[in-house]
Amino acid sequence: MRAFFLIFAAILLVNCGGPEPRRPVEVKSGSFFKESVERNKQLLELEEKIINGIIKKDTVHDYLASPSGFKYFFEVKNDTATYSPKTNDQILFSYNLVSFDNDTIYSMEDIGPTSYVVDKEQLFSGLQNAVKLLKISERATFLFPSLQAYGYHGDGNKIGPKTPLKSTIELHTIIINQDSLNLKP
């Protein structure tokens, strides 16, 4: 019996090496990420060609390029205003969303006036950057590539995935946050 106990104890000691970590079933090479980046580049290149075609056909307006990568033109310019919205300012604006084929997706009446605290609330990235380019009483039309609009998901309603958008935005009011003015008390 004593021999049995010694053999049993020896087996326990040998088997107590600790748990062996699990190995991954498959190793990811990162190729999905690389392919996704390549698809995004191709999509952006195609949409930029479409936007440049729209601009070329539109001989009436002078388009500007934003630092964010979309194009726009002013319908109404306010040369007397000097202040554009900054982070934490509260603004009231109206906008619509139109396809590049000029089909209205959401009209200004559908959306209604929108109150927004700049950079603190959720809007699609193109719209967040566009409102900062306007001054009070200005109205401009913006051409957003899909990656700056609703991207690969759409809005879950009328805007499908990978849909570039045209939007006319009018800025009504700005309530300036004192931090935006960099005033010292």
C-alpha positions as CSV (number, residue, x, y, z in Angstrom):
1,M,0.0,0.0,0.0
2,R,2.9,2.3,0.8
3,A,4.3,1.7,-2.7
4,F,1.0,2.5,-4.2
5,F,0.8,5.8,-2.3
6,L,4.4,6.8,-3.4
7,I,3.6,6.0,-7.0
8,F,0.3,8.0,-6.8
9,A,2.2,11.0,-5.2
10,A,4.9,10.9,-7.8
11,I,2.2,11.0,-10.6
12,L,0.5,13.9,-9.0
13,L,3.8,15.9,-8.7
14,V,4.7,15.2,-12.4
15,N,1.2,16.3,-13.6
16,C,1.1,19.5,-11.6
17,G,3.1,21.5,-14.1
18,G,0.2,24.0,-14.4
19,P,-2.3,24.6,-17.2
20,E,-0.9,24.9,-20.7
21,P,-2.1,28.0,-22.6
22,R,-4.4,27.5,-25.5
23,R,-3.0,28.3,-28.9
24,P,-4.9,30.3,-31.5
25,V,-6.9,28.2,-34.0
26,E,-5.9,30.5,-36.8
27,V,-3.4,33.3,-37.0
28,K,-4.6,36.6,-38.5
29,S,-2.2,38.1,-41.0
30,G,-3.7,41.6,-41.1
31,S,-4.7,41.2,-44.7
32,F,-8.4,42.0,-44.0
33,F,-7.3,45.4,-42.6
34,K,-5.0,46.1,-45.6
35,E,-7.8,45.1,-48.0
36,S,-10.3,47.3,-46.2
37,V,-7.9,50.3,-46.5
38,E,-7.4,49.6,-50.2
39,R,-11.2,49.4,-50.7
40,N,-11.7,52.8,-48.9
41,K,-9.0,54.4,-51.1
42,Q,-10.6,53.1,-54.3
43,L,-14.1,54.3,-53.1
44,L,-12.8,57.7,-52.2
45,E,-11.0,58.0,-55.5
46,L,-14.2,57.1,-57.4
47,E,-16.3,59.6,-55.4
48,E,-13.7,62.4,-55.9
49,K,-14.0,61.8,-59.7
50,I,-17.8,62.1,-59.4
51,I,-17.5,65.3,-57.3
52,N,-15.0,66.8,-59.7
53,G,-17.4,65.9,-62.6
54,I,-20.2,67.8,-60.8
55,I,-17.9,70.8,-60.3
56,K,-16.8,70.8,-63.9
57,K,-20.4,70.8,-65.1
58,D,-21.4,73.6,-62.7
59,T,-20.1,76.7,-64.3
60,V,-22.2,79.0,-62.2
61,H,-20.5,78.5,-58.8
62,D,-17.0,78.9,-57.5
63,Y,-16.2,75.8,-55.4
64,L,-13.8,75.8,-52.5
65,A,-11.9,72.8,-51.0
66,S,-12.2,72.4,-47.2
67,P,-9.3,71.3,-45.1
68,S,-11.4,68.2,-44.3
69,G,-11.5,67.1,-47.9
70,F,-15.0,68.0,-49.2
71,K,-15.9,70.7,-51.7
72,Y,-18.4,73.5,-51.3
73,F,-19.7,76.8,-52.6
74,F,-21.5,79.8,-51.0
75,E,-25.1,80.6,-52.0
76,V,-25.3,83.5,-49.5
77,K,-22.2,85.1,-48.1
78,N,-22.2,87.4,-45.1
79,D,-19.2,89.8,-45.5
80,T,-20.0,91.8,-42.4
81,A,-19.8,88.8,-40.0
82,T,-16.4,87.9,-38.7
83,Y,-17.0,84.9,-36.3
84,S,-17.3,81.3,-37.3
85,P,-18.5,78.7,-34.7
86,K,-15.8,77.1,-32.5
87,T,-15.8,74.1,-30.1
88,N,-18.5,74.5,-27.3
89,D,-20.4,77.2,-29.1
90,Q,-24.1,76.5,-29.5
91,I,-25.5,77.0,-33.0
92,L,-28.9,76.8,-34.7
93,F,-28.8,75.8,-38.3
94,S,-30.9,74.2,-41.0
95,Y,-29.8,71.7,-43.6
96,N,-31.0,69.2,-46.2
97,L,-29.6,66.0,-47.6
98,V,-29.7,65.3,-51.3
99,S,-28.2,62.6,-53.5
100,F,-25.7,63.5,-56.2
101,D,-28.5,62.9,-58.7
102,N,-30.4,65.8,-57.0
103,D,-33.0,63.6,-55.4
104,T,-34.0,65.0,-52.1
105,I,-33.5,62.5,-49.3
106,Y,-34.4,64.8,-46.4
107,S,-35.6,68.3,-46.9
108,M,-34.9,71.2,-44.5
109,E,-38.6,70.9,-43.5
110,D,-38.2,67.2,-42.7
111,I,-35.2,67.8,-40.5
112,G,-36.2,71.2,-39.1
113,P,-33.9,73.7,-37.4
114,T,-31.1,71.9,-35.5
115,S,-29.5,73.1,-32.3
116,Y,-26.0,71.8,-31.9
117,V,-23.1,72.3,-29.5
118,V,-20.1,72.3,-31.8
119,D,-17.9,69.2,-31.5
120,K,-19.8,68.0,-28.5
121,E,-22.8,66.2,-30.1
122,Q,-23.1,63.5,-32.7
123,L,-23.4,64.6,-36.3
124,F,-21.8,62.9,-39.3
125,S,-18.2,64.1,-39.7
126,G,-18.7,66.2,-42.9
127,L,-21.6,68.1,-41.3
128,Q,-19.6,68.7,-38.1
129,N,-16.8,70.3,-40.1
130,A,-19.0,72.2,-42.5
131,V,-20.9,74.2,-39.9
132,K,-17.5,75.6,-38.7
133,L,-16.9,77.1,-42.1
134,L,-20.1,79.3,-42.0
135,K,-20.9,82.6,-40.3
136,I,-24.3,83.8,-39.2
137,S,-26.8,84.1,-42.1
138,E,-24.5,82.3,-44.6
139,R,-25.8,79.5,-46.7
140,A,-23.5,77.0,-48.6
141,T,-23.8,73.8,-50.5
142,F,-21.4,71.0,-49.6
143,L,-20.5,67.8,-51.5
144,F,-19.5,65.1,-49.1
145,P,-17.9,61.8,-50.1
146,S,-19.6,58.8,-48.4
147,L,-16.8,58.4,-45.8
148,Q,-17.6,61.9,-44.5
149,A,-21.3,61.3,-44.7
150,Y,-22.8,58.1,-43.3
151,G,-20.1,55.8,-44.5
152,Y,-20.5,52.0,-44.7
153,H,-23.7,51.9,-42.5
154,G,-26.0,54.6,-43.9
155,D,-28.4,56.2,-41.6
156,G,-30.5,53.0,-41.1
157,N,-33.4,54.7,-42.9
158,K,-33.3,56.5,-46.3
159,I,-29.6,56.8,-46.7
160,G,-27.9,53.6,-47.9
161,P,-24.3,52.5,-47.3
162,K,-21.5,54.2,-49.2
163,T,-23.8,57.1,-50.3
164,P,-22.1,60.4,-51.1
165,L,-24.3,63.4,-50.2
166,K,-24.9,67.0,-51.2
167,S,-26.2,69.2,-48.4
168,T,-27.2,72.9,-48.3
169,I,-26.6,74.3,-44.8
170,E,-27.8,77.7,-43.4
171,L,-26.4,79.0,-40.1
172,H,-29.0,81.0,-38.2
173,T,-27.5,81.8,-34.8
174,I,-24.3,81.3,-32.7
175,I,-24.3,81.5,-28.9
176,I,-20.6,82.0,-28.2
177,N,-19.1,80.1,-25.4
178,Q,-16.8,82.4,-23.4
179,D,-14.0,79.8,-23.6
180,S,-14.1,80.2,-27.4
181,L,-13.1,83.8,-27.1
182,N,-10.1,83.0,-24.9
183,L,-11.1,85.8,-22.5
184,K,-9.4,86.0,-19.2
185,P,-11.7,86.9,-16.2
